[in-house]
Structure formats: structure tokens, C-alpha cells
């Protein structure tokens, strides 16, 4: 992975954790780097499924944390590229 991209993921993850801990909210009560409903729906999917591993065991906290970091960074990048969606569930409905 390009070191610049890795650093951006780490920076975004750190900001997301700070916002979560401090309750830092922007206009409309959304977190300061919110991507609308997509970010909230991604959080819901992660809450429901982030602990799962392919073998049925529970993923470590480090794995769950890194998985969330990468997914949030990926959706943020998609939004920057104008691939905007209301929810991540749109991906499920479009793949069928």
C-alpha cells in the first residue's frame, strides 16, 4: 500500500476516534467529517458484522479497528470522487 494512502487512513481513523470520544459534531449534529447517511449506515453494518471471522470465531479488536478504518477511508474516498450513496445498503441492492 502506498505510504501516503496508509498515512491518510491513519489520520482519518484518529480523527474519527477523537470525534467519537469527544462527541465533536458539526452542523446538523453530524460528526465533523460525516458523509451523510452513508457513514451512519456503515457504522450500523460494522456494529452488526465487524466481529465476525470467516471461521465463525470472533475477530480481535485490532482487526475490527483496522477493518473499520479501511472501510471508512474507502467510503470517504468514494464520496470525494462523487460516488455518493445514501446508505451502504445500496451496494447490496445493486449487486443482485
Secondary structure, DSSP 8 states (H G I E B T S, - for coil): --HHHHHHHHHHHHHHHHHHHHT-B-GGG-BTT--THHHHHHHHHHHHHTTB-TTSSB--HHHHHHHHHHHHHHHHHHHHTT---S-THHHHHH--
